[in-house]
Amino acid sequence: MTYKSDSIIQERTRPIRVVIVDDHPMVRDGLRSILETYPDLDLVGSLVNGQEAIDQVAKLQPDVMLLDLNMPGVNGLSATEIILERFPAVRILILSMHDSPEYVSTALSHGAKGYILKDVPTEEVYTAIVTVMTGKNYLCTGASAALNPLMETEREPLTNREQTILLQLAQGKSNKDVAVRLEISIRTVETHRKN
């Protein structure tokens, strides 16, 4: 099967540097085995938790991090915010077993560029990596379906301020970044996001 992303990768001058972060050895080993089959990907690290990801990101210099959502110690959401604050060019794809809308929307609001359920076909992981490298967000089918009910409910139209904040969050900015840019408190950003 040929993906639209194949031509995008051919334009790159070097492979995409990928780091896997998951506390389960079987998941790390499985992803490593899959990703090493793609010549346009360079697996530069396989880490066991969020703190290790934070500590190693400068050394490993990944383009993309596949980051487990639930890990002991520093979880994927906290690691995402910290990493993106220090290294905003890193694209983070959240790996999770959870397909609830709350998990998906929270991950995106923390700056993740994508959300992949751990039961996706292997080629979809590759497609997600390539997609986020083009600057686009990626949601696997299950994550996208989880968000649909949120979008279909009848709600009052968003205010201009809510639209501005939502746009900033959709562009991958953290609550803190939005608050600083709009000169409002983080709590105000969180309140508008809930609306």
QUIMOFEN-V399460 format. One line per field, one symbol per residue. phi: phi as a letter, one per 40 degrees, with the letter a starting at -180 (. if undefined). psi: psi as a letter, one per 30 degrees, with the letter a starting at -180 (. if undefined). Layout:
phi: ???
psi: ???
This chain:
phi: .bbdcdcccccccacccbbbbacbdccdcccddcccccccbbcbabbbaccccccbdcccfccbbcbccbbcgccccccdccccccbccccbbcbaccbcdccccccccchccaabccbccdccccdcccccccgccbbcdccccccddcccccaccccdcccccccccccgccdcccccccfbccccdcccccc
psi: kkkefeeeeffkfllkkkkkjkfjeeeeeeeeeefffjfgkjjfkjlfleeeeeefeeefhlekkjjkejllbjleeeeeeeefeeiffkkkkkklfkgkeeeeeeeefffkflkkkfglkeffeeeeeeefffgllkkleeeeeefeeeffkklkkkleeeeeeeeeefggkleeeeeeeghlleeeeeeeee.
